[in-house]
Each structure stands twice: as C-alpha cells, then as structure tokens.
C-alpha cells in the first residue's frame, strides 16, 4: 500500500494558523475513519482529531475549538485547519486511520510555533 503524504507544516508565530493536508491511499481512505496525530519531542504520539466517512468529528481537549478536521472523499485527502496556534502545538504531525494502522505512517510534517 502507498504510505500517506503529509504537507503544509512550517514555522508560525503564536496565534497564527496553518492548514495541513494528507494524501492517503484510496484503499485506506475509502473505508476508514481518518485521524491526525502529533508527536512532540520526548512525548508519545497522540491523536488530535479524527473524521469518519460520514464526517463525524472528534477532537482532543487540547485542540478543541482551535483545530478543524475535514476530508475530501473525491481526492482521498484529509485536512487539518489549525488556528490560534500555541507553542505547545509544536510537533511532527501525521495522518493515519483511526484506530491507527501500525504500518501506515508517512514522514509527517513539522509544525513549529515560536516567536
């Protein structure tokens, strides 16, 4: 299977915004709830948001009200709109199915929130 490809990360000041994109394989995207995960240095990878095929969404408490997950089923792409970014949002962001599939990780995209 083709691994997901994440993009859209970068360096942003606190309070800024970024929009992440993840191009997933049709075999995964078409049948699974998709999720955005992040891993900060020295911490475990955590699920921050998920979206089902019917577009039901869930969010970690730490990002609720600031992040919005969406999916384009025609493009097999899942997005993460991140607003009001904080330094503690600094991490490598990955997409995967939710629950995660162990051998379906991409390279991730680095998000750094710093002044």
FILUM-241744 format. One record per residue (C-alpha): residue number from 1; x, y, z. Coordinates in nm, 2 decimals. Layout:
<sites>
i:NUM | u:X | v:Y | w:Z;
...
</sites>
This chain:
<sites>
i:1 | u:0.00 | v:0.00 | w:0.00;
i:2 | u:0.11 | v:0.36 | w:-0.06;
i:3 | u:0.20 | v:0.55 | w:0.26;
i:4 | u:0.02 | v:0.88 | w:0.33;
i:5 | u:0.19 | v:1.20 | w:0.23;
i:6 | u:0.16 | v:1.49 | w:0.48;
i:7 | u:0.23 | v:1.86 | w:0.39;
i:8 | u:0.16 | v:2.21 | w:0.50;
i:9 | u:0.37 | v:2.24 | w:0.81;
i:10 | u:0.61 | v:2.52 | w:0.89;
i:11 | u:0.72 | v:2.79 | w:1.13;
i:12 | u:0.44 | v:3.01 | w:1.26;
i:13 | u:0.41 | v:3.27 | w:1.54;
i:14 | u:0.18 | v:3.20 | w:1.84;
i:15 | u:-0.17 | v:3.29 | w:1.74;
i:16 | u:-0.11 | v:3.21 | w:1.38;
i:17 | u:-0.27 | v:2.95 | w:1.15;
i:18 | u:-0.16 | v:2.66 | w:0.93;
i:19 | u:-0.35 | v:2.42 | w:0.71;
i:20 | u:-0.22 | v:2.06 | w:0.69;
i:21 | u:-0.30 | v:1.82 | w:0.41;
i:22 | u:-0.27 | v:1.45 | w:0.39;
i:23 | u:-0.30 | v:1.25 | w:0.07;
i:24 | u:-0.40 | v:0.90 | w:0.16;
i:25 | u:-0.43 | v:0.58 | w:-0.04;
i:26 | u:-0.78 | v:0.51 | w:-0.17;
i:27 | u:-0.77 | v:0.16 | w:-0.01;
i:28 | u:-0.74 | v:0.32 | w:0.33;
i:29 | u:-0.93 | v:0.64 | w:0.28;
i:30 | u:-1.24 | v:0.48 | w:0.14;
i:31 | u:-1.31 | v:0.25 | w:0.43;
i:32 | u:-1.16 | v:0.41 | w:0.75;
i:33 | u:-1.21 | v:0.70 | w:0.98;
i:34 | u:-0.90 | v:0.91 | w:0.93;
i:35 | u:-0.71 | v:1.08 | w:1.20;
i:36 | u:-0.44 | v:1.35 | w:1.26;
i:37 | u:-0.18 | v:1.26 | w:1.51;
i:38 | u:0.12 | v:1.45 | w:1.65;
i:39 | u:0.44 | v:1.37 | w:1.83;
i:40 | u:0.63 | v:1.63 | w:2.02;
i:41 | u:1.00 | v:1.57 | w:2.13;
i:42 | u:1.01 | v:1.33 | w:2.42;
i:43 | u:0.64 | v:1.26 | w:2.41;
i:44 | u:0.43 | v:0.98 | w:2.28;
i:45 | u:0.23 | v:1.02 | w:1.96;
i:46 | u:-0.12 | v:1.13 | w:2.03;
i:47 | u:-0.44 | v:1.15 | w:1.83;
i:48 | u:-0.56 | v:1.51 | w:1.80;
i:49 | u:-0.86 | v:1.48 | w:1.56;
i:50 | u:-1.05 | v:1.22 | w:1.36;
i:51 | u:-1.32 | v:1.23 | w:1.10;
i:52 | u:-1.54 | v:0.94 | w:0.99;
i:53 | u:-1.65 | v:0.86 | w:0.64;
i:54 | u:-1.98 | v:1.03 | w:0.73;
i:55 | u:-1.78 | v:1.33 | w:0.86;
i:56 | u:-1.84 | v:1.28 | w:1.23;
i:57 | u:-1.55 | v:1.45 | w:1.40;
i:58 | u:-1.37 | v:1.42 | w:1.74;
i:59 | u:-1.10 | v:1.63 | w:1.89;
i:60 | u:-0.86 | v:1.61 | w:2.17;
i:61 | u:-0.95 | v:1.86 | w:2.45;
i:62 | u:-0.62 | v:2.04 | w:2.39;
i:63 | u:-0.72 | v:2.14 | w:2.04;
i:64 | u:-1.10 | v:2.17 | w:2.07;
i:65 | u:-1.23 | v:2.50 | w:1.93;
i:66 | u:-0.90 | v:2.58 | w:1.76;
i:67 | u:-0.85 | v:2.29 | w:1.51;
i:68 | u:-1.09 | v:2.17 | w:1.24;
i:69 | u:-1.05 | v:1.84 | w:1.06;
i:70 | u:-1.21 | v:1.78 | w:0.72;
i:71 | u:-1.19 | v:1.53 | w:0.43;
i:72 | u:-1.24 | v:1.54 | w:0.06;
i:73 | u:-1.36 | v:1.19 | w:-0.04;
i:74 | u:-1.31 | v:1.26 | w:-0.41;
i:75 | u:-0.94 | v:1.34 | w:-0.36;
i:76 | u:-0.86 | v:1.09 | w:-0.08;
i:77 | u:-0.73 | v:1.39 | w:0.12;
i:78 | u:-0.78 | v:1.48 | w:0.48;
i:79 | u:-0.71 | v:1.83 | w:0.61;
i:80 | u:-0.64 | v:1.99 | w:0.95;
i:81 | u:-0.70 | v:2.36 | w:0.98;
i:82 | u:-0.51 | v:2.49 | w:1.29;
i:83 | u:-0.59 | v:2.83 | w:1.43;
i:84 | u:-0.48 | v:3.02 | w:1.74;
i:85 | u:-0.16 | v:2.81 | w:1.75;
i:86 | u:0.03 | v:2.78 | w:2.07;
i:87 | u:0.39 | v:2.68 | w:2.14;
i:88 | u:0.27 | v:2.35 | w:2.29;
i:89 | u:0.13 | v:2.26 | w:1.94;
i:90 | u:0.49 | v:2.22 | w:1.82;
i:91 | u:0.52 | v:1.87 | w:1.69;
i:92 | u:0.55 | v:1.65 | w:1.39;
i:93 | u:0.20 | v:1.59 | w:1.26;
i:94 | u:0.10 | v:1.26 | w:1.09;
i:95 | u:-0.22 | v:1.12 | w:0.94;
i:96 | u:-0.33 | v:0.76 | w:0.97;
i:97 | u:-0.65 | v:0.57 | w:1.01;
i:98 | u:-0.83 | v:0.59 | w:1.35;
i:99 | u:-0.77 | v:0.35 | w:1.52;
i:100 | u:-0.42 | v:0.37 | w:1.37;
i:101 | u:-0.28 | v:0.11 | w:1.13;
i:102 | u:0.06 | v:0.01 | w:1.25;
i:103 | u:0.24 | v:0.00 | w:0.92;
i:104 | u:0.07 | v:0.30 | w:0.77;
i:105 | u:0.28 | v:0.60 | w:0.87;
i:106 | u:0.41 | v:0.87 | w:0.65;
i:107 | u:0.71 | v:1.10 | w:0.70;
i:108 | u:0.49 | v:1.36 | w:0.88;
i:109 | u:0.51 | v:1.74 | w:0.86;
i:110 | u:0.68 | v:1.96 | w:1.12;
i:111 | u:0.49 | v:2.23 | w:1.28;
i:112 | u:0.68 | v:2.48 | w:1.49;
i:113 | u:0.51 | v:2.75 | w:1.69;
i:114 | u:0.75 | v:3.01 | w:1.81;
i:115 | u:0.81 | v:3.38 | w:1.82;
</sites>
